[in-house]
Amino acid sequence: MKDTAYRKLKATELGKGGNVMETGSSAQAAPAEMQKVLKNVNYPVKKGELIAHVRKSGAMNIMLLQKLGMLKDKEYASADEVLEAIIRI
């Protein structure tokens, strides 16, 4: 995965220092966690399959699932493409 997408994600509105505070939860999710989950997906993948994979992986990060739910309904070629799309949300 390209380092630039990861660095951009850390710099987005996801929070200070690249951390995301989940609504209603004390858990935090760093972009590194998103990157780890997304790199284990078999690409290309459609949005629905991507969300199902994230849920199945046990990574029940609310913010990540919310962001994935807001993605365009299309096929994604790589984890980097998914991260870039998340950045634009």
Order of alpha helices (4+ residues) and beta strands (2+ residues): alpha-beta-beta-alpha-beta-alpha-alpha-beta-alpha
